[in-house]
Amino acid sequence: MLLQNCSSSDTREQIHEKTGFLPESWVTWLVAKPRTGQATRRKTAGEEISLTFLLFAFGLLISNYAFVDNAHLWAIPISQVCLLSSLRMQRLTIMHACSHNAVFANPFWNEVLGEFISILTLSMPFNSYKKKHCETHHSKGLMRPGDETFEFFYKAGFRPEMSPQQASQHLTKLIFSATFHCRQFGDRLKGTFSSTDAKHNWLAVGFWLSILSLVIITHTWAGFLLVFVPTLSVFFEISSVLRQCVEHRFAKKTGEMTSAIFCCEEPAVFNDFDPFWVKFWGETRWWLRLFFYHLPVRLLILTGDSPVHDYHHRRPASDWVNAHSDRQAEVEAGVYYSHSWGLVEAINKTFESLSKMPPH
C-alpha cells in the first residue's frame, strides 16, 4: 500500500470517486469542501436554525422514550448525540453568527436569539460575549492576552514550553479530569446566573425554573439527569475543548492563525501487487474512519461553518450558512487558504505552533 498524501490538490476528487454512491450534498456537508466546480444549493439561515432546533426536540423525545419501562436504554446515546450536536450548533455557530448580526437583518432579533441560546447552553450573557468577541477576537488582539482563545489555553494549563507530545498528553488529562469539568461547569453557571448583567440573570433563573417545573410535572427526571445534564456539562465541555484546540494557531501574522479543517482524508492507494488482505483492510479502515471519526467530529465538534473558520475571519459578516461554498469559490479564483485534513492533524499543528512561541 502506498503512503497517502492529503496535501494533494485532488484529494477532494478522490473522495468523490470513493463515495460516488452517496448523496453528493451529504458528502460535501461532511467534508465541508465542495469539489472544484461543484454547483451547490444555497441554504438559508432559517433552514439551519429550524433543523438545529428540530434536532434538539428529537433528542429530548428520544431521551424520554429511552426510559419508558426502562426498556429502551439503547436510545440514550442516540439522544445524547442529537442533543450535543444541536447544543454545539446553537452555541458555536448560530450564537456566533448572531454576534455578527448575520442571522437576521434586524439586530434586535439577533440579540433575542443570541440571548436565548446563551441561557439554554449556560453561557455568558450574549451582549458580553458579543462585545468581547467582536472587539478583541476580531482585531489585532487575536491570539494575544485578552483574546478568548488565548485565555482558554492559558487557563487550561497549556504553556509554550510544552512540546507537541506534552500538549497532547495534557489535553487528554483535561478531557478526563473531574476537577477541570467541575471548574468549567461552575464558571458557566456563574456566568449564567451571577453575571454583571442583572436582566440576563433574571431571565436565566426564570427560564431554568420553568424547565425544572416542567420536568417535575412530567416526571422526566431520569431523562433530565441521566441524559440532558451530562450532555450539557461534560460532553459539551469536551467538544468545546477540542474545538478550542483547533480554532486558531499561535503565529506572529494574523493571516497564519486560522486554517480550514476538512473532515475526511485521502482514500487508501494500493500497488497492483498488494495482497488482498492489505487492500481489504485499507478500504475497511478508510470507511471506518469516515463514519466513526470524521462524521462524529463534524456532528459534535466542527458544526456549521466552523470547518472554514478562516473564511469567516476574512468575511466576518458573510453568509455563514454557505461559507464552505463561498470559500471554495475564492480558492478557485486564486485566493490562498491553508487547510488540514481531519481534527487530529489540526490539533497537532496547533500544538506545534504553541511549542514555537516564546514564554509570556
Secondary structure, DSSP 8 states (H G I E B T S, - for coil): -B---TT-TTHHHHHHHHTTTS-HHHHHHHHT---TT-------HHHHHHHHHHHHHHHHHHHHHHTGGG--TTHHHHHHHHHHHHHHIIIIIIHHHHHTT-S-SSHHHHHHHHHHHHHHTT-S-HHHHHHHIIIIITSTTTTSTT-HHHHHHHHTT--TTS-HHHHHHHHHHHHT-HHHHHHHHHHHHHHHHSSS-HHHHHHHHHHHHHHHHHHHHHT-HHHIIIIIHHIIIIIHHHHHHHHHHHH----SSGGGS--EEES-----B--TTS-HHHHHHHHHHHHHHIIIIIHHHHHHTS-TTGGGHHHHHHSTTS-GGGHHHHHHHHHHTT----EEESHHHHHHHHHHHHHTS---
